[in-house]
Amino acid sequence: MSTKTLEQRMNAVLDCLAAAKDYQRIAGRHDVSYQQLYNWVRRYESGGIPALTDRRGRKLRSERLTSTQHTP
């Protein structure tokens, strides 16, 4: 399965909500897994569009870095 853009995620979530949360049908239509679509809908419902952004590889905020992790 390929990585989906924020716009593709939004479209899938909005389609799912419009289809009364028919996850199986909408997941197939958007070429994502049922579980992935379910997670996107949950994230969207709790945090809106910003919650759908790709969070892979997030960096630690500088105040949370230890002295060995911090690079000048």
PDB file with one MODEL, atoms N, CA, C and O in Angstrom:
MODEL        1
ATOM      1  N   MET A   1       0.834  -1.182   0.000  1.00  0.00           N
ATOM      2  CA  MET A   1       0.000   0.000   0.000  1.00  0.00           C
ATOM      3  C   MET A   1       0.876   1.241   0.000  1.00  0.00           C
ATOM      4  O   MET A   1       1.857   1.296   0.742  1.00  0.00           O
ATOM      5  N   SER A   2       0.555   2.220  -0.797  1.00  0.00           N
ATOM      6  CA  SER A   2       1.373   3.420  -0.898  1.00  0.00           C
ATOM      7  C   SER A   2       0.977   4.445   0.157  1.00  0.00           C
ATOM      8  O   SER A   2      -0.110   4.390   0.731  1.00  0.00           O
ATOM      9  N   THR A   3       1.889   5.379   0.394  1.00  0.00           N
ATOM     10  CA  THR A   3       1.626   6.468   1.327  1.00  0.00           C
ATOM     11  C   THR A   3       0.606   7.406   0.706  1.00  0.00           C
ATOM     12  O   THR A   3       0.696   7.738  -0.476  1.00  0.00           O
ATOM     13  N   LYS A   4      -0.345   7.824   1.487  1.00  0.00           N
ATOM     14  CA  LYS A   4      -1.393   8.710   0.994  1.00  0.00           C
ATOM     15  C   LYS A   4      -1.098  10.138   1.409  1.00  0.00           C
ATOM     16  O   LYS A   4      -0.580  10.379   2.499  1.00  0.00           O
ATOM     17  N   THR A   5      -1.425  11.081   0.547  1.00  0.00           N
ATOM     18  CA  THR A   5      -1.245  12.488   0.866  1.00  0.00           C
ATOM     19  C   THR A   5      -2.341  12.932   1.834  1.00  0.00           C
ATOM     20  O   THR A   5      -3.335  12.234   2.033  1.00  0.00           O
ATOM     21  N   LEU A   6      -2.140  14.085   2.419  1.00  0.00           N
ATOM     22  CA  LEU A   6      -3.137  14.635   3.332  1.00  0.00           C
ATOM     23  C   LEU A   6      -4.474  14.787   2.614  1.00  0.00           C
ATOM     24  O   LEU A   6      -5.524  14.494   3.187  1.00  0.00           O
ATOM     25  N   GLU A   7      -4.443  15.241   1.372  1.00  0.00           N
ATOM     26  CA  GLU A   7      -5.681  15.413   0.606  1.00  0.00           C
ATOM     27  C   GLU A   7      -6.382  14.069   0.379  1.00  0.00           C
ATOM     28  O   GLU A   7      -7.605  13.983   0.488  1.00  0.00           O
ATOM     29  N   GLN A   8      -5.618  13.031   0.067  1.00  0.00           N
ATOM     30  CA  GLN A   8      -6.204  11.701  -0.128  1.00  0.00           C
ATOM     31  C   GLN A   8      -6.799  11.167   1.167  1.00  0.00           C
ATOM     32  O   GLN A   8      -7.857  10.537   1.153  1.00  0.00           O
ATOM     33  N   ARG A   9      -6.132  11.414   2.278  1.00  0.00           N
ATOM     34  CA  ARG A   9      -6.662  10.990   3.578  1.00  0.00           C
ATOM     35  C   ARG A   9      -7.964  11.721   3.892  1.00  0.00           C
ATOM     36  O   ARG A   9      -8.938  11.113   4.335  1.00  0.00           O
ATOM     37  N   MET A  10      -7.968  13.037   3.656  1.00  0.00           N
ATOM     38  CA  MET A  10      -9.183  13.820   3.906  1.00  0.00           C
ATOM     39  C   MET A  10     -10.332  13.313   3.060  1.00  0.00           C
ATOM     40  O   MET A  10     -11.444  13.148   3.562  1.00  0.00           O
ATOM     41  N   ASN A  11     -10.085  13.065   1.788  1.00  0.00           N
ATOM     42  CA  ASN A  11     -11.139  12.576   0.901  1.00  0.00           C
ATOM     43  C   ASN A  11     -11.691  11.240   1.385  1.00  0.00           C
ATOM     44  O   ASN A  11     -12.904  11.031   1.379  1.00  0.00           O
ATOM     45  N   ALA A  12     -10.814  10.342   1.802  1.00  0.00           N
ATOM     46  CA  ALA A  12     -11.256   9.036   2.284  1.00  0.00           C
ATOM     47  C   ALA A  12     -12.087   9.186   3.554  1.00  0.00           C
ATOM     48  O   ALA A  12     -13.127   8.543   3.695  1.00  0.00           O
ATOM     49  N   VAL A  13     -11.638  10.025   4.471  1.00  0.00           N
ATOM     50  CA  VAL A  13     -12.365  10.232   5.727  1.00  0.00           C
ATOM     51  C   VAL A  13     -13.730  10.853   5.461  1.00  0.00           C
ATOM     52  O   VAL A  13     -14.736  10.398   6.005  1.00  0.00           O
ATOM     53  N   LEU A  14     -13.772  11.880   4.636  1.00  0.00           N
ATOM     54  CA  LEU A  14     -15.042  12.551   4.357  1.00  0.00           C
ATOM     55  C   LEU A  14     -16.005  11.617   3.624  1.00  0.00           C
ATOM     56  O   LEU A  14     -17.207  11.630   3.891  1.00  0.00           O
ATOM     57  N   ASP A  15     -15.480  10.808   2.700  1.00  0.00           N
ATOM     58  CA  ASP A  15     -16.328   9.809   2.030  1.00  0.00           C
ATOM     59  C   ASP A  15     -16.895   8.818   3.041  1.00  0.00           C
ATOM     60  O   ASP A  15     -18.068   8.451   2.977  1.00  0.00           O
ATOM     61  N   CYS A  16     -16.056   8.396   3.965  1.00  0.00           N
ATOM     62  CA  CYS A  16     -16.480   7.424   4.964  1.00  0.00           C
ATOM     63  C   CYS A  16     -17.570   8.013   5.861  1.00  0.00           C
ATOM     64  O   CYS A  16     -18.563   7.347   6.153  1.00  0.00           O
ATOM     65  N   LEU A  17     -17.388   9.239   6.289  1.00  0.00           N
ATOM     66  CA  LEU A  17     -18.392   9.878   7.142  1.00  0.00           C
ATOM     67  C   LEU A  17     -19.700  10.087   6.382  1.00  0.00           C
ATOM     68  O   LEU A  17     -20.781   9.942   6.952  1.00  0.00           O
ATOM     69  N   ALA A  18     -19.603  10.427   5.101  1.00  0.00           N
ATOM     70  CA  ALA A  18     -20.800  10.630   4.277  1.00  0.00           C
ATOM     71  C   ALA A  18     -21.528   9.303   4.031  1.00  0.00           C
ATOM     72  O   ALA A  18     -22.735   9.290   3.793  1.00  0.00           O
ATOM     73  N   ALA A  19     -20.794   8.197   4.088  1.00  0.00           N
ATOM     74  CA  ALA A  19     -21.374   6.869   3.853  1.00  0.00           C
ATOM     75  C   ALA A  19     -21.725   6.184   5.171  1.00  0.00           C
ATOM     76  O   ALA A  19     -21.744   4.956   5.247  1.00  0.00           O
ATOM     77  N   ALA A  20     -21.999   6.965   6.197  1.00  0.00           N
ATOM     78  CA  ALA A  20     -22.384   6.430   7.511  1.00  0.00           C
ATOM     79  C   ALA A  20     -21.347   5.445   8.051  1.00  0.00           C
ATOM     80  O   ALA A  20     -21.691   4.412   8.624  1.00  0.00           O
ATOM     81  N   LYS A  21     -20.083   5.784   7.859  1.00  0.00           N
ATOM     82  CA  LYS A  21     -18.952   4.995   8.353  1.00  0.00           C
ATOM     83  C   LYS A  21     -18.944   3.560   7.822  1.00  0.00           C
ATOM     84  O   LYS A  21     -18.724   2.610   8.572  1.00  0.00           O
ATOM     85  N   ASP A  22     -19.184   3.422   6.535  1.00  0.00           N
ATOM     86  CA  ASP A  22     -19.072   2.109   5.877  1.00  0.00           C
ATOM     87  C   ASP A  22     -17.593   1.904   5.535  1.00  0.00           C
ATOM     88  O   ASP A  22     -17.176   2.052   4.387  1.00  0.00           O
ATOM     89  N   TYR A  23     -16.815   1.559   6.561  1.00  0.00           N
ATOM     90  CA  TYR A  23     -15.361   1.465   6.429  1.00  0.00           C
ATOM     91  C   TYR A  23     -14.926   0.495   5.344  1.00  0.00           C
ATOM     92  O   TYR A  23     -14.021   0.804   4.569  1.00  0.00           O
ATOM     93  N   GLN A  24     -15.544  -0.654   5.274  1.00  0.00           N
ATOM     94  CA  GLN A  24     -15.121  -1.687   4.329  1.00  0.00           C
ATOM     95  C   GLN A  24     -15.242  -1.205   2.880  1.00  0.00           C
ATOM     96  O   GLN A  24     -14.302  -1.338   2.095  1.00  0.00           O
ATOM     97  N   ARG A  25     -16.386  -0.653   2.536  1.00  0.00           N
ATOM     98  CA  ARG A  25     -16.611  -0.198   1.156  1.00  0.00           C
ATOM     99  C   ARG A  25     -15.696   0.971   0.802  1.00  0.00           C
ATOM    100  O   ARG A  25     -15.098   0.996  -0.273  1.00  0.00           O
ATOM    101  N   ILE A  26     -15.592   1.930   1.705  1.00  0.00           N
ATOM    102  CA  ILE A  26     -14.787   3.126   1.431  1.00  0.00           C
ATOM    103  C   ILE A  26     -13.297   2.783   1.412  1.00  0.00           C
ATOM    104  O   ILE A  26     -12.552   3.336   0.604  1.00  0.00           O
ATOM    105  N   ALA A  27     -12.856   1.886   2.285  1.00  0.00           N
ATOM    106  CA  ALA A  27     -11.445   1.472   2.283  1.00  0.00           C
ATOM    107  C   ALA A  27     -11.082   0.852   0.934  1.00  0.00           C
ATOM    108  O   ALA A  27     -10.017   1.134   0.384  1.00  0.00           O
ATOM    109  N   GLY A  28     -11.953   0.024   0.412  1.00  0.00           N
ATOM    110  CA  GLY A  28     -11.703  -0.573  -0.902  1.00  0.00           C
ATOM    111  C   GLY A  28     -11.658   0.457  -2.007  1.00  0.00           C
ATOM    112  O   GLY A  28     -10.820   0.378  -2.906  1.00  0.00           O
ATOM    113  N   ARG A  29     -12.553   1.416  -1.944  1.00  0.00           N
ATOM    114  CA  ARG A  29     -12.613   2.468  -2.958  1.00  0.00           C
ATOM    115  C   ARG A  29     -11.347   3.323  -2.963  1.00  0.00           C
ATOM    116  O   ARG A  29     -10.908   3.785  -4.016  1.00  0.00           O
ATOM    117  N   HIS A  30     -10.760   3.533  -1.778  1.00  0.00           N
ATOM    118  CA  HIS A  30      -9.584   4.402  -1.662  1.00  0.00           C
ATOM    119  C   HIS A  30      -8.274   3.619  -1.547  1.00  0.00           C
ATOM    120  O   HIS A  30      -7.218   4.206  -1.312  1.00  0.00           O
ATOM    121  N   ASP A  31      -8.341   2.303  -1.712  1.00  0.00           N
ATOM    122  CA  ASP A  31      -7.159   1.445  -1.694  1.00  0.00           C
ATOM    123  C   ASP A  31      -6.349   1.581  -0.403  1.00  0.00           C
ATOM    124  O   ASP A  31      -5.126   1.723  -0.432  1.00  0.00           O
ATOM    125  N   VAL A  32      -7.057   1.534   0.731  1.00  0.00           N
ATOM    126  CA  VAL A  32      -6.419   1.518   2.047  1.00  0.00           C
ATOM    127  C   VAL A  32      -7.049   0.391   2.861  1.00  0.00           C
ATOM    128  O   VAL A  32      -8.098  -0.137   2.493  1.00  0.00           O
ATOM    129  N   SER A  33      -6.417   0.034   3.943  1.00  0.00           N
ATOM    130  CA  SER A  33      -6.984  -1.022   4.777  1.00  0.00           C
ATOM    131  C   SER A  33      -8.126  -0.473   5.629  1.00  0.00           C
ATOM    132  O   SER A  33      -8.211   0.726   5.898  1.00  0.00           O
ATOM    133  N   TYR A  34      -8.988  -1.378   6.035  1.00  0.00           N
ATOM    134  CA  TYR A  34     -10.088  -1.024   6.935  1.00  0.00           C
ATOM    135  C   TYR A  34      -9.536  -0.348   8.182  1.00  0.00           C
ATOM    136  O   TYR A  34     -10.038   0.692   8.609  1.00  0.00           O
ATOM    137  N   GLN A  35      -8.489  -0.953   8.768  1.00  0.00           N
ATOM    138  CA  GLN A  35      -7.916  -0.428  10.011  1.00  0.00           C
ATOM    139  C   GLN A  35      -7.331   0.962   9.811  1.00  0.00           C
ATOM    140  O   GLN A  35      -7.501   1.826  10.672  1.00  0.00           O
ATOM    141  N   GLN A  36      -6.648   1.199   8.698  1.00  0.00           N
ATOM    142  CA  GLN A  36      -6.062   2.513   8.447  1.00  0.00           C
ATOM    143  C   GLN A  36      -7.155   3.570   8.326  1.00  0.00           C
ATOM    144  O   GLN A  36      -7.047   4.649   8.908  1.00  0.00           O
ATOM    145  N   LEU A  37      -8.197   3.262   7.575  1.00  0.00           N
ATOM    146  CA  LEU A  37      -9.301   4.211   7.428  1.00  0.00           C
ATOM    147  C   LEU A  37      -9.968   4.467   8.767  1.00  0.00           C
ATOM    148  O   LEU A  37     -10.294   5.610   9.087  1.00  0.00           O
ATOM    149  N   TYR A  38     -10.173   3.427   9.550  1.00  0.00           N
ATOM    150  CA  TYR A  38     -10.777   3.567  10.878  1.00  0.00           C
ATOM    151  C   TYR A  38      -9.933   4.512  11.747  1.00  0.00           C
ATOM    152  O   TYR A  38     -10.472   5.384  12.428  1.00  0.00           O
ATOM    153  N   ASN A  39      -8.610   4.330  11.715  1.00  0.00           N
ATOM    154  CA  ASN A  39      -7.722   5.201  12.496  1.00  0.00           C
ATOM    155  C   ASN A  39      -7.785   6.645  12.018  1.00  0.00           C
ATOM    156  O   ASN A  39      -7.817   7.567  12.834  1.00  0.00           O
ATOM    157  N   TRP A  40      -7.802   6.849  10.703  1.00  0.00           N
ATOM    158  CA  TRP A  40      -7.894   8.213  10.177  1.00  0.00           C
ATOM    159  C   TRP A  40      -9.177   8.884  10.624  1.00  0.00           C
ATOM    160  O   TRP A  40      -9.161  10.053  11.010  1.00  0.00           O
ATOM    161  N   VAL A  41     -10.301   8.156  10.577  1.00  0.00           N
ATOM    162  CA  VAL A  41     -11.589   8.727  10.982  1.00  0.00           C
ATOM    163  C   VAL A  41     -11.540   9.096  12.460  1.00  0.00           C
ATOM    164  O   VAL A  41     -11.992  10.175  12.843  1.00  0.00           O
ATOM    165  N   ARG A  42     -11.000   8.220  13.286  1.00  0.00           N
ATOM    166  CA  ARG A  42     -10.891   8.523  14.719  1.00  0.00           C
ATOM    167  C   ARG A  42     -10.028   9.754  14.959  1.00  0.00           C
ATOM    168  O   ARG A  42     -10.383  10.621  15.757  1.00  0.00           O
ATOM    169  N   ARG A  43      -8.893   9.829  14.266  1.00  0.00           N
ATOM    170  CA  ARG A  43      -8.010  10.989  14.430  1.00  0.00           C
ATOM    171  C   ARG A  43      -8.691  12.259  13.955  1.00  0.00           C
ATOM    172  O   ARG A  43      -8.577  13.300  14.601  1.00  0.00           O
ATOM    173  N   TYR A  44      -9.403  12.188  12.829  1.00  0.00           N
ATOM    174  CA  TYR A  44     -10.116  13.353  12.298  1.00  0.00           C
ATOM    175  C   TYR A  44     -11.192  13.821  13.271  1.00  0.00           C
ATOM    176  O   TYR A  44     -11.348  15.021  13.497  1.00  0.00           O
ATOM    177  N   GLU A  45     -11.929  12.882  13.843  1.00  0.00           N
ATOM    178  CA  GLU A  45     -12.999  13.243  14.765  1.00  0.00           C
ATOM    179  C   GLU A  45     -12.463  13.862  16.056  1.00  0.00           C
ATOM    180  O   GLU A  45     -13.141  14.681  16.678  1.00  0.00           O
ATOM    181  N   SER A  46     -11.274  13.484  16.454  1.00  0.00           N
ATOM    182  CA  SER A  46     -10.721  14.035  17.692  1.00  0.00           C
ATOM    183  C   SER A  46      -9.881  15.288  17.487  1.00  0.00           C
ATOM    184  O   SER A  46      -9.735  16.090  18.409  1.00  0.00           O
ATOM    185  N   GLY A  47      -9.320  15.469  16.272  1.00  0.00           N
ATOM    186  CA  GLY A  47      -8.423  16.604  16.080  1.00  0.00           C
ATOM    187  C   GLY A  47      -8.559  17.354  14.779  1.00  0.00           C
ATOM    188  O   GLY A  47      -7.770  18.258  14.505  1.00  0.00           O
ATOM    189  N   GLY A  48      -9.536  17.004  13.975  1.00  0.00           N
ATOM    190  CA  GLY A  48      -9.734  17.702  12.708  1.00  0.00           C
ATOM    191  C   GLY A  48      -8.670  17.382  11.670  1.00  0.00           C
ATOM    192  O   GLY A  48      -7.955  16.387  11.778  1.00  0.00           O
ATOM    193  N   ILE A  49      -8.580  18.231  10.677  1.00  0.00           N
ATOM    194  CA  ILE A  49      -7.647  18.014   9.566  1.00  0.00           C
ATOM    195  C   ILE A  49      -6.189  17.919  10.027  1.00  0.00           C
ATOM    196  O   ILE A  49      -5.457  17.065   9.527  1.00  0.00           O
ATOM    197  N   PRO A  50      -5.740  18.769  10.968  1.00  0.00           N
ATOM    198  CA  PRO A  50      -4.329  18.659  11.386  1.00  0.00           C
ATOM    199  C   PRO A  50      -3.964  17.274  11.939  1.00  0.00           C
ATOM    200  O   PRO A  50      -2.803  16.871  11.865  1.00  0.00           O
ATOM    201  N   ALA A  51      -4.920  16.555  12.481  1.00  0.00           N
ATOM    202  CA  ALA A  51      -4.651  15.225  13.032  1.00  0.00           C
ATOM    203  C   ALA A  51      -4.368  14.196  11.944  1.00  0.00           C
ATOM    204  O   ALA A  51      -3.882  13.105  12.242  1.00  0.00           O
ATOM    205  N   LEU A  52      -4.662  14.523  10.693  1.00  0.00           N
ATOM    206  CA  LEU A  52      -4.438  13.587   9.586  1.00  0.00           C
ATOM    207  C   LEU A  52      -3.051  13.719   8.970  1.00  0.00           C
ATOM    208  O   LEU A  52      -2.708  12.954   8.068  1.00  0.00           O
ATOM    209  N   THR A  53      -2.257  14.658   9.429  1.00  0.00           N
ATOM    210  CA  THR A  53      -0.929  14.824   8.855  1.00  0.00           C
ATOM    211  C   THR A  53      -0.069  13.608   9.166  1.00  0.00           C
ATOM    212  O   THR A  53      -0.268  12.929  10.173  1.00  0.00           O
ATOM    213  N   ASP A  54       0.882  13.348   8.290  1.00  0.00           N
ATOM    214  CA  ASP A  54       1.784  12.216   8.444  1.00  0.00           C
ATOM    215  C   ASP A  54       2.720  12.499   9.613  1.00  0.00           C
ATOM    216  O   ASP A  54       3.453  13.488   9.602  1.00  0.00           O
ATOM    217  N   ARG A  55       2.694  11.633  10.619  1.00  0.00           N
ATOM    218  CA  ARG A  55       3.497  11.864  11.819  1.00  0.00           C
ATOM    219  C   ARG A  55       4.713  10.952  11.896  1.00  0.00           C
ATOM    220  O   ARG A  55       5.386  10.899  12.925  1.00  0.00           O
ATOM    221  N   ARG A  56       4.993  10.243  10.829  1.00  0.00           N
ATOM    222  CA  ARG A  56       6.154   9.356  10.849  1.00  0.00           C
ATOM    223  C   ARG A  56       7.433  10.180  10.903  1.00  0.00           C
ATOM    224  O   ARG A  56       7.546  11.210  10.239  1.00  0.00           O
ATOM    225  N   GLY A  57       8.387   9.725  11.688  1.00  0.00           N
ATOM    226  CA  GLY A  57       9.688  10.375  11.736  1.00  0.00           C
ATOM    227  C   GLY A  57       9.697  11.715  12.439  1.00  0.00           C
ATOM    228  O   GLY A  57      10.567  12.548  12.184  1.00  0.00           O
ATOM    229  N   ARG A  58       8.729  11.932  13.330  1.00  0.00           N
ATOM    230  CA  ARG A  58       8.725  13.205  14.043  1.00  0.00           C
ATOM    231  C   ARG A  58      10.012  13.364  14.823  1.00  0.00           C
ATOM    232  O   ARG A  58      10.544  12.399  15.372  1.00  0.00           O
ATOM    233  N   LYS A  59      10.505  14.582  14.868  1.00  0.00           N
ATOM    234  CA  LYS A  59      11.700  14.867  15.619  1.00  0.00           C
ATOM    235  C   LYS A  59      11.321  15.285  17.034  1.00  0.00           C
ATOM    236  O   LYS A  59      10.256  15.861  17.258  1.00  0.00           O
ATOM    237  N   LEU A  60      12.205  14.989  17.990  1.00  0.00           N
ATOM    238  CA  LEU A  60      11.979  15.439  19.352  1.00  0.00           C
ATOM    239  C   LEU A  60      12.140  16.952  19.416  1.00  0.00           C
ATOM    240  O   LEU A  60      13.007  17.523  18.755  1.00  0.00           O
ATOM    241  N   ARG A  61      11.307  17.584  20.209  1.00  0.00           N
ATOM    242  CA  ARG A  61      11.461  19.023  20.406  1.00  0.00           C
ATOM    243  C   ARG A  61      12.760  19.249  21.150  1.00  0.00           C
ATOM    244  O   ARG A  61      13.142  18.430  21.985  1.00  0.00           O
ATOM    245  N   SER A  62      13.444  20.340  20.865  1.00  0.00           N
ATOM    246  CA  SER A  62      14.787  20.561  21.404  1.00  0.00           C
ATOM    247  C   SER A  62      14.819  20.532  22.926  1.00  0.00           C
ATOM    248  O   SER A  62      15.822  20.102  23.496  1.00  0.00           O
ATOM    249  N   GLU A  63      13.757  20.975  23.610  1.00  0.00           N
ATOM    250  CA  GLU A  63      13.770  20.946  25.073  1.00  0.00           C
ATOM    251  C   GLU A  63      13.651  19.524  25.626  1.00  0.00           C
ATOM    252  O   GLU A  63      13.910  19.304  26.809  1.00  0.00           O
ATOM    253  N   ARG A  64      13.268  18.570  24.803  1.00  0.00           N
ATOM    254  CA  ARG A  64      13.143  17.183  25.244  1.00  0.00           C
ATOM    255  C   ARG A  64      14.383  16.352  24.909  1.00  0.00           C
ATOM    256  O   ARG A  64      14.494  15.206  25.343  1.00  0.00           O
ATOM    257  N   LEU A  65      15.305  16.915  24.146  1.00  0.00           N
ATOM    258  CA  LEU A  65      16.517  16.195  23.787  1.00  0.00           C
ATOM    259  C   LEU A  65      17.472  16.131  24.974  1.00  0.00           C
ATOM    260  O   LEU A  65      17.597  17.094  25.731  1.00  0.00           O
ATOM    261  N   THR A  66      18.140  15.003  25.132  1.00  0.00           N
ATOM    262  CA  THR A  66      19.162  14.902  26.168  1.00  0.00           C
ATOM    263  C   THR A  66      20.436  15.546  25.628  1.00  0.00           C
ATOM    264  O   THR A  66      20.515  15.854  24.439  1.00  0.00           O
ATOM    265  N   SER A  67      21.412  15.748  26.471  1.00  0.00           N
ATOM    266  CA  SER A  67      22.648  16.385  26.034  1.00  0.00           C
ATOM    267  C   SER A  67      23.348  15.566  24.953  1.00  0.00           C
ATOM    268  O   SER A  67      24.021  16.134  24.093  1.00  0.00           O
ATOM    269  N   THR A  68      23.200  14.242  24.981  1.00  0.00           N
ATOM    270  CA  THR A  68      23.851  13.415  23.953  1.00  0.00           C
ATOM    271  C   THR A  68      23.094  13.445  22.637  1.00  0.00           C
ATOM    272  O   THR A  68      23.686  13.207  21.584  1.00  0.00           O
ATOM    273  N   GLN A  69      21.782  13.737  22.672  1.00  0.00           N
ATOM    274  CA  GLN A  69      20.990  13.804  21.454  1.00  0.00           C
ATOM    275  C   GLN A  69      21.080  15.171  20.801  1.00  0.00           C
ATOM    276  O   GLN A  69      20.878  15.299  19.594  1.00  0.00           O
ATOM    277  N   HIS A  70      21.375  16.175  21.576  1.00  0.00           N
ATOM    278  CA  HIS A  70      21.359  17.552  21.073  1.00  0.00           C
ATOM    279  C   HIS A  70      22.597  17.820  20.236  1.00  0.00           C
ATOM    280  O   HIS A  70      23.721  17.649  20.708  1.00  0.00           O
ATOM    281  N   THR A  71      22.394  18.236  19.010  1.00  0.00           N
ATOM    282  CA  THR A  71      23.520  18.593  18.145  1.00  0.00           C
ATOM    283  C   THR A  71      23.434  20.085  17.866  1.00  0.00           C
ATOM    284  O   THR A  71      22.361  20.588  17.532  1.00  0.00           O
ATOM    285  N   PRO A  72      24.531  20.791  17.995  1.00  0.00           N
ATOM    286  CA  PRO A  72      24.517  22.263  17.787  1.00  0.00           C
ATOM    287  C   PRO A  72      24.215  22.667  16.369  1.00  0.00           C
ATOM    288  O   PRO A  72      24.173  23.858  16.062  1.00  0.00           O
TER     289      PRO A  72
ENDMDL
END
